[in-house]
Amino acid sequence: MPSSNHTPANPPIDTRYAHIIAIALPVLLANLAMPLQSVIDTAIVGNMNDTAKLAGMGLAIQLLSLLLVSFNFLQYASSGLSAQAVGQLAHNQLIKGQSGTHQPSPLLSILQRALLLAFGIGALLLVAKPWLIDYGLQALSANPDSGIAAKTYLDVRFWGVIAELMNFAFIGWFAGQGKTRYMLYQQGFIAIINIILTLFFVFALDMGLVGVALGTTIAFWLGVVLALWLSRRHLELPWSALFSANPQDFARYKMLRLFSLNKDIFIRTLILTLSFAWVTRLSAQSGDLVLAANAILLQVLSISAFALDGVAVSAETLSGQAAGRRDWQRFRTIVKRTGVVSYGLALMLSLIWWLIIPTYLEFMTNIDAVFALADDYHIYAVLLPLVGVGAYWLDGIFFGLTAGKVIRNAALILAVVFFPLSWLLYQQWDMTGIWLSVWALLLLRVIILGGFLYQTYMTGSYQKRQPES
């Protein structure tokens, strides 16, 4: 299998385990700051001694996820494109015999396009807020009391949707270049500000659900300001350059290429988000008690997924750089070694959850009935890292390749199988069926994506394909 030749001006991609972990660790820490925000919000509401408010919080978070995570192609496209831009610059330097000077313009234009798209989508969501909240809560089968609580929270949180979408773009852009420490600074800052403001609004000003939502909204907007400053510092540009664009960078054919990649990722992410919204709908149909308990337990999946995504970002960054250089021998090594690190981390996470789950549940709620039901089903949550790790790892590989069609097709196959299967499981076993559905969703992703990756290895087609950017 051929491999690229390298010179001192263009050193080979570092595929050591230590380097994979070095990329993943700051991302893991930065990512943990993201679910920490919803965990804190949920814990504060979970200790208000009101099951309907906790259930409403679960509905609100799921509806926001349905709306916002559907557009996190902004993160994945920015990450894959910036990773390949870095790899392509190195490849060009080798061919042209250049010394390797830093050229920020391709990276800046990628960021500017992503931020412009994020702003436009966020503005449309904000305009449509009344309809999205009303119809969204109806689609999730919200009960009257929990629906009122969810609407109270969402009315405030929607004012931060533009900032949250721009946050996706910054995360992907930093990650694709391996600048994971900037992700850590940004996400850690947002989490700390969110916690401080939320506690102040709720306990000092007694603002209840409105205070919980307001603290998060303000934190995301301040996070955008910090991310802009970090971007300017990274590219060594004046502030004016961040807001000055070359019209050629927004030429019609370039935007259409960006949308082409985003379209496939959007379809994939929408299907996954609808799948989890479907799980929330099944929980709501079982009553506020089940919905509240699952809202707490599913935070385990959120935390674990963001932690595992740290290694997925390593896989994405390194595989994207290998694709940019056409270095397929190292690509294969990257796949194997990131897989080993991913499953090792998943095992460690499940062990940690097994040890701390009783303390976690006590922290999350003071409602006895909710605590008891969550405790009965905690083993399903404890095993989630091991069940789902393969899905996140393989996502990273294909995102690094910007293999939009593969990502889309895998999601379409998933939808055909998952929805009828989950309905049968729910009808047969009620809440146990809901959790078996969550497991099925994760395992099906591993099987389908693994099949595509195996087929790629067997045919060697990954040596021939070109990045879709």
N, C-alpha and C positions, 0 to 999 in steps of 0.2 A: 504493500500500500504506500503510495508516494507521500512524501512529506516535503514541506517547503524548506529550502536552504536558508541559512541564517548567517548574518554577519554581526560583528560587534555593534554596528549602528542599528541593527534590528534584532535584538536578543530574542530567543525563543520564549514562548508563553510558559510561565512558571506553573507547572501542574503538581507541585509538591503538596502533600496533605497540609503542611504548615501554612502554605500560601492560601489554600482553599479556606482554611479556618480563619486566617488573617482577614480575608475579605468578608467572611460570613459573620464573624463575631460582632463588629460594629453594627452590621445590618440587623443582627438578632437583637442587640440591645436597643437600637433605634426602633425596630418593629414592635418590641414589647411595650414601648411607650405609647403606641397607637391603640391597642386594645385596652391598655391601662385606663384610658379615658372613659371608655364605655363601662369598664368594670367598676370604676369609682362611681360613675353616674348610677349604675344599676345597684351598687351596694348602698348608696345614700337613699335611693328610693326604696330598696328592699328593707330598710330599717325604719320606714315611716309607718310600719304596722298597718298597711293597707294593701291587700292582695290585688285589688283592681288597679292601683297605681303601678305596682310592679309588673302586672300583666300588660298594662298599657305601655310601660317602658319597653318591654320586649317587642310589642307590636311596632312602636315608633322606630326602634333600632333596626328592625327587619325591613320596614318600609324605606327608611333612609338607605339601607344597604341595597335594596332593590333598585332604587333610583341612582345612587352614586356609584356603587360598585359596578353597575352596568357600564359605566364610563371609565373604569379604571384601565381601559386600553390606553388611556393617556399615559399611565405609568409604564405599561409593558412596551408600548411602541417607542416611547422616549428612551427606555432602557436598551432595547434591542438595537435601535438606530444609533444611539450614541456609542454603544459598545462596538458596533461595526465601523462607525466613523473612526474610532481610535485605532482599531485593527487595520482599516484601510489606509490611514495616514502612515502607519508603520510600514505597511506593504509598499506603498508608493515611495517611501524614503529608501527602501531597499533597491527598488527597480531604478530609481533616478539617482541613487548614490548620494542622497541628501544627508545632512548631518543630524536631522531630527529635531528641528526647531518647532516650538509649540505654535500650532495654528488654530486659534479658537473659533474662527468664523463658521466652519461647518457645525460645530457644537452649539454655537450661539443661535444659529438659524433653526436648529432642531428644537431648542428650548423655546424660542419665540413662537414657532408654529404651534407647539403643544399648549403654551399658555394662552394664545389667542383662541384656540379651539375650546380650551377649558372655560374661558370667560364667556364665550358665546353660548355654550351649552348651559352653564350655570345661570346665565341671565334668562334663558328660556324656561328653565325649571322654576326660577323665582316668580316669573310672570304667571306661570301655570299653577302656582302653589295651592290656591283654594280647591281646584279640581283634583289635583294629584293627591292631596291629603284625604279628601272625602271619598273618592273612588278607591284609593289605595286601601283605606281601612275597611271599606266594604268588601273588597276582594280578599282581605285577610280574615274575614269573618269576625270582626271585632264585636265584642259584647258592649252594651250601652255604657257601662261604667268605665271599662278599660278603654273604650274608644274615646271617651271624653278626656281621659288622662293622656292618651297618645296625642290627641289633637292639640292639647295645651302645650305639650313639649315641642311638637313639630312646628307650630306657628312661629316659635322663636328660632329653632335650629335652622329653618329654611333660609334665614338671612345669612348663613355661613356657607351655603352650598357652593358659591363661586370659589371661595377660599379653599374649600375641601377638594374641589376638582383641580385647582391649581396646585395643591399639595401633591396630588398624584403625579403631575407632570414633573415637579421638582424631584420627588423621590426616584422616579425612573431615570431621570437625567443624571443625577448624582451616581446612582447605582451602576448604570451602564459604563461609566468611566472608572469605576472602582473607587470613587470618592465617598466611601461609606461613612467616614467620620463626619462628613457634612450632614448626612442623613441622621446620624446620632444627635448632632447638635440641634438640628431642626425639630425632630420628633420629640426629643427630650425637653426642649424648650416649650413646645406646645402642651405636652403632658403636665409639666410643672405649673405653667400658667393656668391651665384648665383646672387642676386640682385646687390651687389657691383661690381662684375666682369663684369656683362652684361652692366650696366650703364657706366662703365669705357671703355669697348671695343667699345660700340656704340657711345657714345657722346665725349669721349676724343680721341679715336683713329679712329673714323669714319669707323668702320668695318662693319656696316650694319647687314644683316642677319647672316653673319659669326660670328660677335661678339656676337650676341644673343645666338647662338648655342654653342660657345666656353665657354662662362661664365657658362652655365648649365653643360657642360661636365666636366670642371675642378672641379666645386662644388661637383658633385657626387663622383669623385675620392677622394677628400679630406674627404667627408663623410664616405667613407669606412675606411679610416685611423682612424677617430674618433671612429667609431663603433667597430673596433678591440680593441682600447684602453678601451672603455667602457666594452666590453665583458671580457677582461682580469681582469679589476677591479672588475666586478661583481662576477666572479668565483674565484677571489683571486689566480690567477695563474701567473707564469712568462710568458714573451712573448714567450719563446721557446715552452711552453706547447700548445699554440694555434696552432702551426704549427707541432706538434708532435702527430701522430695518432696511435692508437692501430689497427693493421691490422684486428683484429676480429670485430671491429666496422664497417668495410667495407666488411664484409663477403657477399658472393653472396646472401644468403637468406635475409639478412637485406636490401641490396640495392633493391632486387626485391620487398620486402614489401613496401619500400618507393616509388618505381616506380608504384606499384599497386594503392596506394592512389593517387599519383600525376597524374596518367593516367586519373582517373575519374574527378579530379579537372581541369585538363588540358582541357578535352572535354567540361566541363561546361563553363570555362572561354573563350575558343576559340569561342564557340557559342555566348556568350554575346558580345565579342569583334567584331565578324563578324556582329552581329546585329547593333552595333553602326557604324561600317564601312559602312554597307548598308545604314544607315541614311545619312552618309556623302556623299555617292555616289549619292543618290537621290538629295541632296542639290547641288552637283556639276553639275548634269544634268540640274538643274534649272538656272545655271549661277554663275559667280563669286560673284555677289551682294548677292544672297541668301546664297551662301557658306560662305561669309564673315560675314553676319549678324548672321547666325547660329553658326559660330565659336565663336562669342562673347556670345551668349545666352547659348550655351551648357557649357560654363565655369561656369554658375550658377549651372548646374547639377553636374559638377565636384566638385565644392566647397562644395555643400550641401551633396553630397555622402560621401566625406571624413569626413565631420563633423558628419554625422549620423553613420559612421563606428566606431566612438568612442564608442557608446553604443553597436554596434554589436560586438566589441572586448570584452566588458564586458560580453555580452551574450556568446561569444565563450570561453572566459577564464573560467567563472564560470560553464558553462555547461560541458566543458571539464574536469574540476576538479571533478564535480559531477559524470561524467561517469567513471573517474578513480577510484573513491571510491565506485561505484555502489550505490550511494545515490540518488535514483530516486524520492523520495519525494521532496528533495530540488531542483532537476532538474526541476520539475514542477513549483515550486515557482519561480525559476530563469526565466523560460520562461515568466510567467505572469508579473513579475515586470520589467524585461528588456523591455517588450513590452510597458508598461505604460510609461517608461522613453523615449523610442524611439519616440513614437507618440507625447509626450509632447515637445520634442526637435524639431520635424518636424514642429509642429504648430508655435513655436517660430521663426524658420528659415524662414518660409513663410511670417510671419509678418515683419521680418527684411528686406527681399528682397522687399516686397511691398513698404516699406518706402524708401529704398536706391536705387532702380533700376534706377531712372532718373540720379542720380549722378554717378552710376556705368557705365552707357552707355556713359556718357560724358567723363569719365576717359578712357574708352576702345578705343575710336576712335574719330578722328576729320573729318571723311569722312561723309558728310551730308546724302548721300543716304543710307549708311550703318546704320547710327544712326536712320534714319526715319523708315527703315524697321524693325530693331530690336525693336524699340519702339512700333511698331504696334503689335508685337507678344510677348511682354514681359510678359503678364499675364500667358502664358503657362509655362514660365520659373519660375515665382514666385510661382506657385503651385507645382512645381516639388518635393520639400521636402515631402509634404503631400501625393502625388501620389506614390512616390517611397520608403517611409520609411520602409514599411513592407518587401520589398525585401531584404534590407540590414540587417534588424533585424533577419529575418528567416535564411538568409545565415549564420549569426554568430552562431545561434543555431546548425545548421547542421554541420558547420565546427568544432565546439567544440566537437561534437560527432564523428568527422572524418567519417561521413556517406557518403563516396565517391559514393556509388551506387545510393543513393537517389539524391545527388547533380547532378550526371550525367543524371539520368533518367528525372529529372525535366527539365534540359536544353534541352534534346532531344524533349520532349513534347513541350517546348517553341518554338523551331525552326520550328516544323511542323505547328504550328499555326501562329507564328509571320510573317514570310516572305511573305506568300501570303496575309495576312491581311494588312500588311504595303503597299504592292504594290497596292492593291485595294484602300486604303485610299489616296495614292499619286496620282493615276490616277483620282480619283474623286475630290480632293480638293487641289492639288499642295502643296504649302508651309504649309497650314493648315493641310493637310494630313500628312506631314512630322512630325509635332509636335504631332498630334494625334497618330502617330506611336511610338513616344518616350514614350508617356503616356501608350500606349498599352503594350509596352515592359516591363515597370515597373509593371503595374497592373497584367499582365499575370504571372509574377514571383511570386507575392504575392498570387495569386489564386492557382497556382500549388504547391508551397512550403507549403502553408497553408493546402492544401488538404493532403499532405503527413504527416504533423505534426498532423493533426486531426485524421488521420487513425492510427497513432502511439499511440495516447492517447486512442482511442477507443479499440484497440486490446491489449494494454499493452505490445506490443512487445519490447518497449524500455527498459523494465525491463530485457529482455532476451538477447538482442543483446550485442555483445562484440565490443569494439573499433576495428577499422580496421587497426590500426597501427601495 
